Amino acid sequence: MTRKDDYYNRAKQQGYRARSAYKLRQLDDEAGLLAEGEIVVDLGAAPGGWMQVAAERVGAEGTVVGVDRQRIRELEDVAATVEYVRGDITEDRTKDAIREAVGAGMEKRPVDVVVSDMAPNMTGEYDLDHARSVHLAQQAFEVARDVLAAGGDFVVKVFDGRDLDALEAEIDEEFEYVRQMRPDASRKESSELYLVARNRLTAPVRTGDELEVDIVDTGTEGDGIARVEGFTVFVPGTQPGETVIIEIEDVKPNFAFGTVQR
Ligand SMILES: C[S@@+](CC[C@H](N)C(=O)[O-])C[C@H]1O[C@@H](n2cnc3c(N)ncnc32)[C@H](O)[C@@H]1O
């Protein structure tokens, strides 16, 4: 029996609408993306296999918002809150409907995880299919930037090709790190892979920035603390009252580390 048959049959037996459900299961098992009570936005969600997996994993306190230009048949027997947005992700009104479904607005970004399994209609022409998949991934990234909370995660499918590195670098700017994952359930002959971006950064500083700061406080470990637009930057070896020039060494969702430049 081929691997394809294996996942297809397992999906049938276990009540998943699509064999692709196993891709999200495997991504989550390896990376630990989904947790109970979380809000998940699933882009390109029809027929609903990933939604079933996400709903299982976020549980009764969680919410799953499925988005697709095709109709998604209502999920049955799920404890999570489930919402459906029908529309094309490249259109503003679809993005507005997502924002509304999750209660995002102004500075409020309530979503824990954005996943996208969107794929373009395939032409068989490798470069064209790649370019279209990168375009869809960028649209998904736009949604993620719009609704994802600080510390949130983003998973996006893309076909391998020449623009992959640039896309990955663009996403990497906004997250603590990004890795490429190829779940076993992806067909062997497929060029698809998933970019898994962890810990969305909303910090006003980035690694490598050089800036002058006032040390205003001391942390529990004795490091000096500067605030940049209200964001905490730990600066080892400094005391309140000092003004120093620092280089940002490491950025986390809720704080960063800087070192004094001599
Ligand atoms: C591979 S399927 C997703 C399968 C899904 N993850 C599951 O487990 O059931 C890709 C989906 O992306 C959707 N899609 C592609 N382009 C889209 C777009 N521009 N806007 C919204 N959905 C799109 C397609 O309609 C299709 O349902």
The ligand as a Tripos MOL2 file, in Angstrom:
@<TRIPOS>MOLECULE
LIG
   27    29     1     0     0
SMALL
NO_CHARGES

@<TRIPOS>ATOM
      1 C1         -5.3460   22.2570   -0.0720 C.3       1 LIG1
      2 S1         -6.9020   22.9830    0.1340 S.3       1 LIG1
      3 C2         -7.0140   23.1260    1.8860 C.3       1 LIG1
      4 C3         -7.3360   21.8530    2.5980 C.3       1 LIG1
      5 C4         -7.6240   22.0570    4.0630 C.3       1 LIG1
      6 N1         -6.4220   22.4460    4.7970 N.3       1 LIG1
      7 C5         -8.2030   20.8290    4.7200 C.2       1 LIG1
      8 O1         -7.4950   20.1850    5.5040 O.co2     1 LIG1
      9 O2         -9.3740   20.5130    4.4800 O.co2     1 LIG1
     10 C6         -6.5950   24.6330   -0.3560 C.3       1 LIG1
     11 C7         -7.7700   25.5840   -0.2620 C.3       1 LIG1
     12 O3         -7.3220   26.9080   -0.4980 O.3       1 LIG1
     13 C8         -8.4120   27.6280   -1.0110 C.3       1 LIG1
     14 N2         -7.9420   28.8620   -1.6540 N.ar      1 LIG1
     15 C9         -7.0490   28.9840   -2.6550 C.ar      1 LIG1
     16 N3         -6.9130   30.2700   -3.0030 N.ar      1 LIG1
     17 C10        -7.7270   30.9880   -2.1740 C.ar      1 LIG1
     18 C11        -8.0330   32.3700   -2.0570 C.ar      1 LIG1
     19 N4         -7.4780   33.2830   -2.8570 N.pl3     1 LIG1
     20 N5         -8.9090   32.7590   -1.0970 N.ar      1 LIG1
     21 C12        -9.4940   31.8310   -0.2900 C.ar      1 LIG1
     22 N6         -9.2580   30.5220   -0.3810 N.ar      1 LIG1
     23 C13        -8.3890   30.0950   -1.3060 C.ar      1 LIG1
     24 C14        -9.0350   26.6640   -2.0030 C.3       1 LIG1
     25 O4        -10.3920   27.0140   -2.2610 O.3       1 LIG1
     26 C15        -8.8850   25.3240   -1.2610 C.3       1 LIG1
     27 O5        -10.0770   24.9790   -0.5960 O.3       1 LIG1
@<TRIPOS>BOND
     1     1     2 1
     2     2     3 1
     3     2    10 1
     4     3     4 1
     5     4     5 1
     6     5     6 1
     7     5     7 1
     8     7     8 2
     9     7     9 1
    10    10    11 1
    11    11    12 1
    12    11    26 1
    13    12    13 1
    14    13    14 1
    15    13    24 1
    16    14    15 ar
    17    14    23 ar
    18    15    16 ar
    19    16    17 ar
    20    17    18 ar
    21    17    23 ar
    22    18    19 1
    23    18    20 ar
    24    20    21 ar
    25    21    22 ar
    26    22    23 ar
    27    24    25 1
    28    24    26 1
    29    26    27 1
@<TRIPOS>SUBSTRUCTURE
     1 LIG1         1 GROUP 0 **** ****
